[in-house]
Amino acid sequence: MKVIAVLPAYNAERTLEKTIRDIPEGAVDEIILVDDCSRDGTAALSRRLGLTTIVHERNRGYGGNQKTCYREALKRGAEIVIMIHPDYQYDARLAPVMSALIANGICDFVCGNRIRTRWEALEGGMPVYKYFFNRALTIFENSVTGQNLGEWHSGLRAYSRRLLETIPWELNSDDFVFDQQMLIQAAAMRFKLGDVPVAARYFAEASSIDFRRSCVYGLSALATLGQYALQRAGLARFELLTPKAPPAR
């Protein structure tokens, strides 16, 4: 199965090479980096490293960047797509583990789980308020959707082609809530979700949103979850939660 890694990048020049070096040899067939109008040399470094490099002429946001990533990966024939942040916040060595779970039909969607234990997450630098927001939202999201994921807020993810061809991710937000919408959509369409443990890495060069944007992100996630609950109850129907086409059998 063709595996493509996509890297939604913004000002990742200082961490990109370390991230690429961690991807095990032979784990992916191609790496696509989408540069979201960075102000540093991310795109130039990406080209020097031999990556397929796409540059946005204007900043489209985290979700908007991912839309370009998935569109390009599907166009290039990917059967499995792994999203890896190029800021070195997630362990890229897990790429073959995540793709194997999809290739073997165990999962359609795999997330990294940074909350194996409370002390491990906090010792990895996760801010205390983010840890508690993460735990509270994850517990609530699991209870509403019937899932049992260890974490709903990880940026390390792998998808099957079938999932990406079914979920209407093109309708999702261009902001950070894109990730939450993807999970809620996958749960609504009964895809098989799973996770793998990954270390929490918070450091100066790693990207992270501030308290205000974290609150906006959380409220936006709850709004999408509310749509999920209304649709499951048969009280409303939302295009965001409706498959683009029936899943292939």
N, C-alpha and C positions, 0 to 999 in steps of 0.2 A: 504494500500500500504506500502511495506517495505521501510523505510527511513533509509539511512545510512549517517552519517556525516563522512567526510574524512578530516584529518588534515595533510597537508604537513609541516613537522616540520624541523627546523634547529636551534639548540641552543635555544630552547624554554623552558628550565627548569624553569626559573623565572616566566613565565606567563601562563604556561600550565594549572595549577590547577584552576586559576581564570577563564580561558576561559571555561573549562569544567563545572564549577559551574554555569555559566551563561546559559548553554543550558537547557531549561525548561524540567522538568521531563516528560517523556513520549513522547517528541517531536521527538526522533529518536530511532530506534530499535537497533542500534549498532554504535559504534564509532571506526574508524580505524585511527591510527596514523602511518604515514610513516616517519621514522627518516632518514634524508639524511646525514648520517655519521657525526652527531653532535659531538662537542668537549666537551660537558657538559653532565649532567645526564638526558637528555630529555627522552631517551628510558627507563631507569630504573624507572623514575617517572611515565611514561605512563603505565608501567606494574603494578606498585603499585596502580594506579588509576583504574585498571581493563580494560584498553582499549586493543583492538586488536592491537598489535604492530609489525610493520615490520621495519627492519633496513637495509639500504643499506650498502654494504661493502665499497663502494666508493661514493663520492659526485657526484650526477647525475644532479644537478641543479634544479631550481624551476619547470621548465616544466617537467623534467625527474621524479621528485618526484610526480607530479600530475598524470603522466601516470601510475605509480604503484598504486596510490590511486584509480583511476577509474577502472583499470583492476581488482583489488581486490574487489571493491564494486560490480561490475557486476557479478563477480564469486560467490559472496555471496548472489546474488539474489536481489540486490537493485532495486527498481522501481523509487525511487527518491534519488539523491545524492546531499548532501549539502557540499560545500567546506568551511571550516572555518579555518582561519589562527590561529594557537595556540599562536601567539604573543600578543593577546588581542587588536589588532588594530581595530577589527570589533566586533559589538555587536551580540553575539551568541543568544541572546534572540529572535532574528528575525527568528530563524530556523522554528518554526511552521507556521509563516506567509508565508514564502517563499515556504515551501512544500505544503501548502494549495493552493497556486496559481497554482501549477503544478498538484496536485491531482484533482482539479476541472476543469482541462482542459483550464484554462485561459492563461497559459504560458507554454512553453517548457523549458525556460531558464530565470532565475530571477537573477538580479544583485542588490547589495547594491549600493545606490547612496549617496555619501558623500557631494554632492554639492547642498544641498537644498537652501542654501543662501551663498553668498560670505563670509560674516562675520563669519558665523557658521563654515565654512571650515577652515578659517584662524585662528579663535580663538581656533579651535581644534588642531592647531599646524602644519597644512599643510604648507610647505615652499611656499613662494610667487611664485617662479619660477615654482614649480610643479603645483600650482593652475592655472597659466596662460597656461602652456603646456597642462594641463588636459582640460581646457576649449577649447583651440584652436583645439586640436586633436578630442575632442568629437564632436564639431560642424562640423568639416570636415568629420569625419566618419559617422555621422548621414546623412549629405547631400549626400554623395556618395552612401550609402547603403539604403537610404530611411527609416531609423529607426528614433526614437525620444527618445532615452535613455537620462536620465539626466547625466549619467557618463559612459564612456567606460573603466575606468581604476581601477575599484574596484576589490578587491580580495575576496569579499564575494559573493558566487554564488551558485545557485541550478540548477540542470539539471534533465530532465526526462530520463528514461532509453532509450526510443526511440531515443532521440537526441544522447546519447552517443553510441548507436549502429549504428547510421547513419553517424555521422561526423568522418572523418579519423584522429582523434586527435593523433593517434600513429605516424603520419608523422610530427607532429608539432615540433617546436624547443624545446630543453631542457632548454632554457633560459627563461627570463621573458616575452618575446613576445608571449609565449604560450597562455596567456590569451587573447591577441588581436586576435590571429589566431582563437581561439574558437568562439569569437563573429562574426568575419567576415565569418567564415564557416557557422555558424548558420544563418546569414543574407542571405548568398548565397543560402542556402537550404530552405529558406522561413519558418524557424521555428518561433514560436511566442515568442518574446522577451519582457521582462518587467523589472521594477525595483521597489525597495522599499527604503524609506529614511533611512539612517543610519548615525550616528555621525562619524565625523572624529576624530581619536585618534592618535596623533603623540607624542611619548615620548621616553625616552632613550632606554627602552627595546624592543620597537617595531622595527621590521625589516624595512629597507628602503634602496633603492638603491641611489647611489650618482649621481652627475650631469653628469658625463661621461657616466655611464651606463644608465641613463635616456635618454640621447641623442641617444645611440645605440638602446634602446628600442623603442623610437619614430620613428627613421628611419626604423627600422625593421617592425614596424606596418604599416608605409606608403608603404613599399615595398609589403606587403601582400595585402594592399588596392589597390595597382596598379594592382596586379594579379586579384583581384575581378573585377575591372573596365574592364580589357581586356577580361575576360571571359564573363561578362555581355554583352559586345559589340560584342561578337562572333568572336573576333580576336585571341583568344588563349584558350586553355583548360589546367587546372592545376589539377593534381591528388589531391593536397591539398584541393581543392574546389569541389571535386566530391564525391557524397555520396558513402559509402561503399556498401549500399544496398538500394533499394527503401524504404521510410518510410512506416511502417505498417499502414494499413487503418482500 
